[in-house]
């Protein structure tokens, strides 16, 4: 999985639309789309901000440190699904 897909999952888990994420990131929605479709890379400072906005800085740090993104995404999906069932 490429990192744009991972960033999109973080955004969706937080419940933000691309428009809402763009507002939070102070960038155009088209930039969010390009990043999520792996057509553009974020600067490190923007990637850190993405992690802060989505309340997932640890997940983003793991990705940046080379942790297997597919495994991490699967874990996040299972955690969110479990939390939804618990609520």
Backbone as JSON Lines, residues from 0, in Angstrom:
{"i":0,"aa":"X","n":[0.85,-1.19,0.0],"ca":[0.0,0.0,0.0],"c":[0.89,1.24,0.0]}
{"i":1,"aa":"X","n":[0.54,2.19,-0.81],"ca":[1.29,3.43,-0.85],"c":[0.79,4.38,0.25]}
{"i":2,"aa":"X","n":[1.61,5.34,0.58],"ca":[1.27,6.14,1.74],"c":[0.04,7.03,1.53]}
{"i":3,"aa":"X","n":[-0.3,7.38,0.3],"ca":[-1.5,8.17,0.04],"c":[-2.76,7.43,0.47]}
{"i":4,"aa":"X","n":[-2.78,6.14,0.21],"ca":[-3.91,5.31,0.61],"c":[-4.01,5.26,2.13]}
{"i":5,"aa":"X","n":[-2.87,5.17,2.78],"ca":[-2.83,5.15,4.25],"c":[-3.35,6.47,4.81]}
{"i":6,"aa":"X","n":[-2.9,7.58,4.23],"ca":[-3.36,8.9,4.7],"c":[-4.87,9.05,4.51]}
{"i":7,"aa":"X","n":[-5.38,8.53,3.41],"ca":[-6.82,8.58,3.17],"c":[-7.56,7.8,4.25]}
{"i":8,"aa":"X","n":[-7.06,6.63,4.61],"ca":[-7.7,5.83,5.65],"c":[-7.71,6.59,6.98]}
{"i":9,"aa":"X","n":[-6.62,7.26,7.3],"ca":[-6.58,8.05,8.53],"c":[-7.65,9.14,8.5]}
{"i":10,"aa":"X","n":[-7.78,9.8,7.35],"ca":[-8.79,10.86,7.21],"c":[-10.19,10.29,7.38]}
{"i":11,"aa":"X","n":[-10.45,9.17,6.73],"ca":[-11.78,8.57,6.79],"c":[-12.12,8.07,8.19]}
{"i":12,"aa":"X","n":[-11.14,7.49,8.89],"ca":[-11.37,7.05,10.26],"c":[-11.75,8.23,11.13]}
{"i":13,"aa":"X","n":[-11.15,9.36,10.9],"ca":[-11.47,10.59,11.65],"c":[-12.84,11.15,11.25]}
{"i":14,"aa":"X","n":[-13.33,10.76,10.06],"ca":[-14.64,11.2,9.62],"c":[-14.64,12.49,8.82]}
{"i":15,"aa":"X","n":[-13.47,12.88,8.33],"ca":[-13.37,14.11,7.54],"c":[-13.58,13.84,6.06]}
{"i":16,"aa":"X","n":[-14.27,14.73,5.4],"ca":[-14.32,14.72,3.93],"c":[-13.02,15.34,3.43]}
{"i":17,"aa":"X","n":[-12.78,15.24,2.14],"ca":[-11.6,15.89,1.58],"c":[-11.67,17.4,1.79]}
{"i":18,"aa":"X","n":[-12.87,17.96,1.67],"ca":[-13.03,19.4,1.86],"c":[-12.7,19.81,3.29]}
{"i":19,"aa":"X","n":[-13.18,19.03,4.26],"ca":[-12.9,19.35,5.66],"c":[-11.41,19.2,5.97]}
{"i":20,"aa":"X","n":[-10.79,18.17,5.41],"ca":[-9.36,17.97,5.63],"c":[-8.57,19.12,5.01]}
{"i":21,"aa":"X","n":[-8.99,19.54,3.83],"ca":[-8.32,20.66,3.17],"c":[-8.38,21.92,4.02]}
{"i":22,"aa":"X","n":[-9.53,22.16,4.62],"ca":[-9.67,23.33,5.5],"c":[-8.72,23.23,6.69]}
{"i":23,"aa":"X","n":[-8.67,22.05,7.3],"ca":[-7.79,21.85,8.45],"c":[-6.31,21.97,8.06]}
{"i":24,"aa":"X","n":[-5.98,21.49,6.87],"ca":[-4.59,21.5,6.4],"c":[-4.2,22.84,5.77]}
{"i":25,"aa":"X","n":[-5.19,23.71,5.56],"ca":[-4.95,25.01,4.91],"c":[-4.37,24.83,3.5]}
{"i":26,"aa":"X","n":[-5.0,23.92,2.75],"ca":[-4.58,23.68,1.37],"c":[-5.82,23.35,0.53]}
{"i":27,"aa":"X","n":[-5.7,23.44,-0.79],"ca":[-6.85,23.14,-1.64],"c":[-7.28,21.67,-1.56]}
{"i":28,"aa":"X","n":[-8.55,21.42,-1.78],"ca":[-9.06,20.05,-1.78],"c":[-8.37,19.22,-2.84]}
{"i":29,"aa":"X","n":[-8.03,19.84,-3.96],"ca":[-7.35,19.11,-5.03],"c":[-6.0,18.57,-4.57]}
{"i":30,"aa":"X","n":[-5.34,19.27,-3.68],"ca":[-4.07,18.79,-3.14],"c":[-4.3,17.55,-2.29]}
{"i":31,"aa":"X","n":[-5.36,17.56,-1.48],"ca":[-5.69,16.38,-0.67],"c":[-5.93,15.19,-1.59]}
{"i":32,"aa":"X","n":[-6.68,15.41,-2.65],"ca":[-6.97,14.34,-3.6],"c":[-5.69,13.81,-4.25]}
{"i":33,"aa":"X","n":[-4.81,14.69,-4.66],"ca":[-3.56,14.27,-5.29],"c":[-2.7,13.47,-4.33]}
{"i":34,"aa":"X","n":[-2.64,13.89,-3.08],"ca":[-1.85,13.17,-2.08],"c":[-2.43,11.78,-1.87]}
{"i":35,"aa":"X","n":[-3.75,11.7,-1.7],"ca":[-4.39,10.43,-1.43],"c":[-4.34,9.46,-2.62]}
{"i":36,"aa":"X","n":[-4.19,10.0,-3.8],"ca":[-4.09,9.17,-5.01],"c":[-2.64,8.97,-5.45]}
{"i":37,"aa":"X","n":[-1.72,9.29,-4.55],"ca":[-0.28,9.1,-4.76],"c":[0.25,9.82,-6.0]}
{"i":38,"aa":"X","n":[-0.35,10.98,-6.29],"ca":[0.12,11.8,-7.4],"c":[0.96,12.97,-6.91]}
{"i":39,"aa":"X","n":[1.04,13.09,-5.59],"ca":[1.79,14.19,-4.98],"c":[2.21,13.75,-3.58]}
{"i":40,"aa":"X","n":[3.41,14.14,-3.17],"ca":[3.87,13.83,-1.83],"c":[3.77,15.06,-0.94]}
{"i":41,"aa":"X","n":[3.54,14.81,0.33],"ca":[3.5,15.91,1.3],"c":[4.89,16.22,1.8]}
{"i":42,"aa":"X","n":[5.11,17.47,2.17],"ca":[6.32,17.82,2.91],"c":[6.2,17.17,4.28]}
{"i":43,"aa":"X","n":[7.31,16.92,4.92],"ca":[7.3,16.28,6.23],"c":[6.45,17.07,7.22]}
{"i":44,"aa":"X","n":[6.55,18.38,7.2],"ca":[5.76,19.2,8.13],"c":[4.27,19.03,7.89]}
{"i":45,"aa":"X","n":[3.86,18.88,6.63],"ca":[2.44,18.66,6.32],"c":[2.01,17.25,6.73]}
{"i":46,"aa":"X","n":[2.89,16.28,6.57],"ca":[2.57,14.91,7.0],"c":[2.37,14.86,8.51]}
{"i":47,"aa":"X","n":[3.2,15.57,9.23],"ca":[3.06,15.63,10.7],"c":[1.74,16.28,11.06]}
{"i":48,"aa":"X","n":[1.41,17.35,10.38],"ca":[0.13,18.03,10.63],"c":[-1.04,17.1,10.33]}
{"i":49,"aa":"X","n":[-0.96,16.31,9.25],"ca":[-2.0,15.35,8.9],"c":[-2.22,14.39,10.08]}
{"i":50,"aa":"X","n":[-1.11,13.91,10.63],"ca":[-1.2,13.0,11.78],"c":[-1.85,13.66,12.98]}
{"i":51,"aa":"X","n":[-1.54,14.93,13.21],"ca":[-2.14,15.65,14.33],"c":[-3.63,15.87,14.11]}
{"i":52,"aa":"X","n":[-4.0,16.27,12.91],"ca":[-5.41,16.55,12.59],"c":[-6.26,15.29,12.69]}
{"i":53,"aa":"X","n":[-5.71,14.18,12.22],"ca":[-6.47,12.93,12.26],"c":[-6.34,12.22,13.6]}
{"i":54,"aa":"X","n":[-5.62,12.85,14.51],"ca":[-5.42,12.31,15.86],"c":[-4.76,10.94,15.79]}
{"i":55,"aa":"X","n":[-3.83,10.79,14.86],"ca":[-3.11,9.52,14.69],"c":[-1.63,9.76,14.46]}
{"i":56,"aa":"X","n":[-0.98,10.57,15.3],"ca":[0.44,10.84,15.06],"c":[1.31,9.58,15.18]}
{"i":57,"aa":"X","n":[0.89,8.64,16.05],"ca":[1.68,7.41,16.2],"c":[1.64,6.57,14.94]}
{"i":58,"aa":"X","n":[0.46,6.48,14.31],"ca":[0.33,5.71,13.08],"c":[1.18,6.34,11.97]}
{"i":59,"aa":"X","n":[1.14,7.65,11.9],"ca":[1.93,8.33,10.87],"c":[3.42,8.15,11.14]}
{"i":60,"aa":"X","n":[3.82,8.25,12.4],"ca":[5.23,8.05,12.74],"c":[5.67,6.64,12.38]}
{"i":61,"aa":"X","n":[4.83,5.66,12.64],"ca":[5.16,4.28,12.29],"c":[5.37,4.15,10.79]}
{"i":62,"aa":"X","n":[4.49,4.78,10.01],"ca":[4.62,4.73,8.56],"c":[5.94,5.36,8.12]}
{"i":63,"aa":"X","n":[6.26,6.51,8.69],"ca":[7.48,7.21,8.32],"c":[8.73,6.44,8.73]}
{"i":64,"aa":"X","n":[8.61,5.59,9.76],"ca":[9.74,4.79,10.23],"c":[9.86,3.45,9.54]}
{"i":65,"aa":"X","n":[8.97,3.19,8.59],"ca":[9.08,1.99,7.8],"c":[8.29,0.8,8.3]}
{"i":66,"aa":"X","n":[7.37,1.02,9.22],"ca":[6.52,-0.08,9.66],"c":[5.61,-0.46,8.5]}
{"i":67,"aa":"X","n":[5.32,-1.75,8.35],"ca":[4.49,-2.23,7.26],"c":[3.11,-1.57,7.31]}
{"i":68,"aa":"X","n":[2.81,-0.74,6.33],"ca":[1.58,0.05,6.3],"c":[0.36,-0.85,6.16]}
{"i":69,"aa":"X","n":[0.45,-1.9,5.36],"ca":[-0.71,-2.79,5.19],"c":[-1.1,-3.43,6.51]}
{"i":70,"aa":"X","n":[-0.12,-3.89,7.28],"ca":[-0.42,-4.49,8.58],"c":[-0.99,-3.46,9.53]}
{"i":71,"aa":"X","n":[-0.43,-2.27,9.5],"ca":[-0.92,-1.21,10.38],"c":[-2.34,-0.81,10.01]}
{"i":72,"aa":"X","n":[-2.64,-0.73,8.72],"ca":[-3.98,-0.39,8.27],"c":[-4.98,-1.46,8.7]}
{"i":73,"aa":"X","n":[-4.59,-2.72,8.57],"ca":[-5.47,-3.82,8.98],"c":[-5.75,-3.71,10.48]}
{"i":74,"aa":"X","n":[-4.73,-3.42,11.26],"ca":[-4.89,-3.27,12.7],"c":[-5.82,-2.11,13.02]}
{"i":75,"aa":"X","n":[-5.63,-0.98,12.37],"ca":[-6.49,0.18,12.6],"c":[-7.94,-0.13,12.25]}
{"i":76,"aa":"X","n":[-8.15,-0.83,11.14],"ca":[-9.5,-1.18,10.73],"c":[-10.16,-2.09,11.76]}
{"i":77,"aa":"X","n":[-9.41,-3.06,12.27],"ca":[-9.95,-3.96,13.29],"c":[-10.26,-3.2,14.58]}
{"i":78,"aa":"X","n":[-9.39,-2.28,14.96],"ca":[-9.63,-1.5,16.18],"c":[-10.87,-0.63,16.06]}
{"i":79,"aa":"X","n":[-11.01,0.05,14.93],"ca":[-12.17,0.91,14.73],"c":[-13.44,0.08,14.69]}
{"i":80,"aa":"X","n":[-13.41,-1.04,13.98],"ca":[-14.58,-1.93,13.93],"c":[-14.95,-2.43,15.31]}
{"i":81,"aa":"X","n":[-13.96,-2.79,16.11],"ca":[-14.21,-3.24,17.46],"c":[-14.78,-2.15,18.34]}
{"i":82,"aa":"X","n":[-14.3,-0.94,18.17],"ca":[-14.81,0.18,18.96],"c":[-16.25,0.48,18.6]}
{"i":83,"aa":"X","n":[-16.58,0.38,17.32],"ca":[-17.95,0.66,16.88],"c":[-18.9,-0.38,17.46]}
{"i":84,"aa":"X","n":[-18.51,-1.65,17.45],"ca":[-19.35,-2.69,18.03],"c":[-19.49,-2.5,19.54]}
{"i":85,"aa":"X","n":[-18.43,-2.05,20.19],"ca":[-18.45,-1.86,21.63],"c":[-19.38,-0.73,22.03]}
{"i":86,"aa":"X","n":[-19.43,0.32,21.21],"ca":[-20.29,1.48,21.5],"c":[-21.7,1.08,21.24]}
